[in-house]
Amino acid sequence: MERRSFLKSSMSVCAASTFLSAGPLLAHTHDSNEVSYTQRLTGSDLNSLNINPPSSLLENPQNTLVKVQLKPIVARRYASNVYILFELSKHITVYDNLGEKISEIPFPDALGHIKDFAIDEQRQRIFIASRNAYSIHVIDFNGQLINTFGNYGIELPHQVSGIKSITSDNRGFLHILNSYTNDVKVFDGQGSYQFSYGPKSLTKNTTLSSIDGYQTIRLSGGKFKDIVYTLNVDGKTIG
């Protein structure tokens, strides 16, 4: 168990909820099969799956150790498995669709703080966005680091400046929602830049906040994160 400042932990608890999806567990989109395969999960979704979060001993202001239930920072479902990053954790915890813990995928020590992750089950790898605003780390399901890519900047198409959210499509390509340009930059599995999308007609009045999807891509945004755009993996709008 980690012995951390109770006040600092409380701050991270409040921040953690901002990374979870605002949509329902079986939200309707243009592709219901797509939602059945991958989706970001809310706290209420996790409760409905009867997932029992881990806990940690933290020191409160009275210098007493208390047990605190850890909050999920990122929670994503792929097929019948649920992958969750809890605060203070150095691994992703994997659960089945009944809420039973299956395994843990450790992070390499060099990764530091994690902002988001995307699972590529077919190729047994995980894309991880760190909090330095531009780096993507790739690890296998044993937690071994296999690649790192990302180039900071705002002048060239392949440069990234403020990663908000990521997802991996059925080709193994990584879609990065970039904060500065309010669009999506696409890289192949080895980190080579492919193209960008996010038509201005979609985004000029909407600040995008999250990306999800596999065979189709879902972008959410707006003040209440209630505006959803559905696109194919090439960035073309559907419907």
PLY file of the C-alpha trace (Angstrom):
ply
format ascii 1.0
element vertex 239
property float x
property float y
property float z
element edge 238
property int vertex1
property int vertex2
end_header
0.00 0.00 0.00
1.19 3.52 -0.75
1.46 6.03 2.05
0.51 9.34 0.48
-0.74 12.73 1.63
-4.48 12.58 2.21
-5.01 16.09 0.87
-3.08 15.44 -2.34
-5.02 12.25 -2.89
-8.32 14.06 -2.48
-7.34 16.48 -5.23
-6.49 13.64 -7.60
-9.81 11.96 -6.80
-11.67 15.05 -7.98
-9.58 15.30 -11.13
-9.91 11.64 -12.03
-13.60 11.83 -12.90
-12.91 14.29 -15.72
-11.25 11.54 -17.79
-14.25 9.20 -17.76
-16.86 9.06 -20.49
-20.06 11.04 -20.13
-22.05 8.56 -22.23
-24.21 5.64 -21.06
-22.96 2.06 -21.10
-24.91 1.16 -24.23
-25.11 4.56 -25.87
-26.75 4.64 -29.30
-24.55 5.54 -32.26
-24.70 4.89 -35.98
-23.06 1.50 -35.37
-24.48 -0.51 -32.47
-22.01 -3.34 -33.11
-19.18 -0.86 -32.68
-20.43 0.17 -29.25
-20.66 -3.49 -28.22
-16.92 -3.86 -28.92
-15.34 -0.75 -27.45
-16.54 2.11 -25.28
-15.36 4.47 -22.57
-17.10 3.71 -19.29
-18.54 5.97 -16.63
-18.47 5.45 -12.88
-22.08 4.28 -12.97
-21.19 1.81 -15.74
-18.52 0.30 -13.50
-21.01 0.05 -10.65
-23.43 -1.84 -12.91
-20.65 -4.29 -13.71
-20.08 -4.89 -9.99
-16.42 -3.99 -10.23
-14.85 -3.66 -6.80
-12.22 -0.90 -6.92
-8.93 -1.38 -5.05
-8.10 0.64 -1.97
-4.98 2.18 -0.48
-3.82 3.41 2.91
-3.44 7.19 2.94
-2.40 9.59 5.66
-5.05 12.11 6.67
-4.36 15.59 8.17
-4.37 14.03 11.65
-1.45 11.78 10.64
-3.67 8.73 10.79
-3.69 6.07 8.10
-7.11 5.55 6.58
-8.26 3.18 3.86
-9.49 5.03 0.77
-11.16 3.48 -2.26
-9.25 4.43 -5.41
-11.05 6.23 -8.22
-10.81 5.22 -11.90
-8.92 7.68 -14.12
-9.49 5.86 -17.43
-11.94 2.99 -17.95
-12.47 1.36 -21.34
-14.27 -1.75 -22.53
-13.03 -3.89 -25.42
-15.27 -6.85 -26.30
-15.95 -8.62 -22.99
-12.94 -7.20 -21.12
-12.76 -3.98 -19.12
-9.43 -2.17 -18.72
-9.12 0.35 -15.88
-6.39 2.68 -14.69
-7.01 3.64 -11.05
-5.40 6.63 -9.36
-2.06 5.91 -7.66
-1.80 2.66 -9.65
1.21 1.65 -11.74
-0.73 -0.84 -13.82
-3.93 -1.37 -15.80
-6.35 -3.77 -14.13
-8.29 -6.09 -16.44
-11.76 -7.41 -15.56
-14.22 -9.70 -17.32
-17.81 -8.70 -18.07
-18.92 -10.05 -14.68
-16.60 -7.73 -12.80
-14.07 -10.42 -11.89
-10.43 -9.39 -11.97
-8.48 -11.25 -14.68
-5.01 -9.75 -14.66
-2.83 -6.67 -14.30
-0.69 -5.05 -17.00
2.23 -3.18 -15.36
3.67 0.11 -16.60
7.40 0.56 -17.12
8.85 2.88 -14.48
9.89 5.44 -17.11
6.31 6.25 -18.10
5.45 8.59 -15.22
1.93 10.02 -15.12
-0.64 8.59 -17.55
-3.32 10.68 -19.27
-5.04 8.08 -21.46
-4.56 4.65 -23.04
-5.91 2.67 -26.00
-5.93 -1.11 -26.35
-5.02 -2.99 -29.53
-6.13 -6.50 -28.54
-5.49 -7.99 -32.00
-1.80 -7.06 -31.85
-1.48 -7.41 -28.06
-0.25 -3.88 -27.44
-1.29 -0.76 -25.57
-0.81 2.85 -26.62
-0.26 5.17 -23.65
-0.45 8.96 -23.65
1.72 10.56 -20.99
1.07 13.95 -19.43
3.94 15.69 -21.21
1.47 16.66 -23.98
3.11 14.93 -26.94
4.62 11.49 -26.16
3.03 8.14 -26.99
4.47 5.00 -25.41
3.67 1.51 -26.70
3.84 -1.49 -24.39
2.93 -5.14 -24.82
0.51 -7.04 -22.60
3.42 -8.00 -20.33
4.19 -4.36 -19.67
7.37 -4.25 -21.76
8.09 -0.96 -23.55
8.35 -1.61 -27.29
8.22 1.90 -28.79
7.98 5.62 -28.02
7.09 8.32 -30.51
5.83 11.88 -30.67
7.21 15.22 -31.80
6.22 18.42 -30.02
5.30 21.46 -32.09
2.56 23.43 -33.85
4.02 24.14 -37.28
4.11 20.75 -39.03
1.21 18.31 -39.55
2.87 15.45 -37.65
3.68 17.56 -34.59
1.56 17.21 -31.46
0.84 19.85 -28.84
-1.49 18.74 -26.10
-2.83 15.18 -26.26
-6.40 15.12 -24.96
-7.47 11.60 -25.81
-6.48 8.59 -27.97
-8.00 5.52 -29.59
-6.72 2.66 -31.78
-8.66 1.54 -34.86
-9.07 -1.87 -36.50
-5.96 -1.31 -38.66
-3.78 -0.75 -35.62
-3.56 3.00 -36.33
-3.54 5.43 -33.44
-5.87 8.45 -33.51
-4.70 11.33 -31.31
-7.08 14.15 -30.38
-4.76 17.16 -30.38
-5.60 20.09 -28.12
-3.91 22.96 -29.95
-5.40 22.24 -33.39
-8.70 20.75 -32.10
-8.38 17.93 -34.63
-7.20 14.32 -34.86
-3.75 13.20 -36.00
-3.36 9.59 -37.17
-0.19 7.50 -36.85
0.48 3.89 -37.80
1.50 1.34 -35.19
5.19 2.18 -35.60
4.59 5.90 -35.00
4.74 7.17 -38.61
2.38 10.06 -39.32
-0.42 9.25 -41.81
-2.95 12.11 -41.97
-5.12 14.48 -39.92
-8.87 15.05 -39.86
-11.48 17.13 -38.11
-13.37 19.18 -40.69
-13.77 22.80 -39.63
-17.49 22.52 -40.36
-17.63 20.07 -37.45
-15.24 21.63 -35.00
-15.28 25.40 -35.50
-17.99 25.88 -32.86
-17.17 22.82 -30.77
-14.15 22.14 -28.61
-13.50 18.42 -28.87
-12.76 16.61 -25.62
-12.65 12.86 -26.21
-12.18 10.22 -28.90
-13.24 6.57 -28.97
-13.90 3.84 -31.51
-12.42 0.97 -33.48
-14.23 0.36 -36.79
-15.80 3.80 -36.62
-14.56 6.81 -34.67
-16.60 8.83 -32.19
-15.58 12.36 -31.25
-17.32 14.08 -28.36
-17.20 17.69 -27.33
-19.13 20.76 -26.35
-19.58 22.41 -22.98
-21.33 19.35 -21.55
-19.52 16.79 -23.75
-22.90 15.92 -25.26
-22.07 16.59 -28.92
-20.95 13.41 -30.70
-19.59 13.12 -34.24
-19.34 9.69 -35.88
-16.72 9.16 -38.58
-15.07 6.28 -40.39
-11.42 5.42 -39.69
-10.35 7.73 -42.53
-11.99 10.71 -40.83
-15.02 10.96 -43.12
-18.34 11.75 -41.47
-21.03 9.06 -41.39
-24.66 10.00 -41.93
0 1
1 2
2 3
3 4
4 5
5 6
6 7
7 8
8 9
9 10
10 11
11 12
12 13
13 14
14 15
15 16
16 17
17 18
18 19
19 20
20 21
21 22
22 23
23 24
24 25
25 26
26 27
27 28
28 29
29 30
30 31
31 32
32 33
33 34
34 35
35 36
36 37
37 38
38 39
39 40
40 41
41 42
42 43
43 44
44 45
45 46
46 47
47 48
48 49
49 50
50 51
51 52
52 53
53 54
54 55
55 56
56 57
57 58
58 59
59 60
60 61
61 62
62 63
63 64
64 65
65 66
66 67
67 68
68 69
69 70
70 71
71 72
72 73
73 74
74 75
75 76
76 77
77 78
78 79
79 80
80 81
81 82
82 83
83 84
84 85
85 86
86 87
87 88
88 89
89 90
90 91
91 92
92 93
93 94
94 95
95 96
96 97
97 98
98 99
99 100
100 101
101 102
102 103
103 104
104 105
105 106
106 107
107 108
108 109
109 110
110 111
111 112
112 113
113 114
114 115
115 116
116 117
117 118
118 119
119 120
120 121
121 122
122 123
123 124
124 125
125 126
126 127
127 128
128 129
129 130
130 131
131 132
132 133
133 134
134 135
135 136
136 137
137 138
138 139
139 140
140 141
141 142
142 143
143 144
144 145
145 146
146 147
147 148
148 149
149 150
150 151
151 152
152 153
153 154
154 155
155 156
156 157
157 158
158 159
159 160
160 161
161 162
162 163
163 164
164 165
165 166
166 167
167 168
168 169
169 170
170 171
171 172
172 173
173 174
174 175
175 176
176 177
177 178
178 179
179 180
180 181
181 182
182 183
183 184
184 185
185 186
186 187
187 188
188 189
189 190
190 191
191 192
192 193
193 194
194 195
195 196
196 197
197 198
198 199
199 200
200 201
201 202
202 203
203 204
204 205
205 206
206 207
207 208
208 209
209 210
210 211
211 212
212 213
213 214
214 215
215 216
216 217
217 218
218 219
219 220
220 221
221 222
222 223
223 224
224 225
225 226
226 227
227 228
228 229
229 230
230 231
231 232
232 233
233 234
234 235
235 236
236 237
237 238
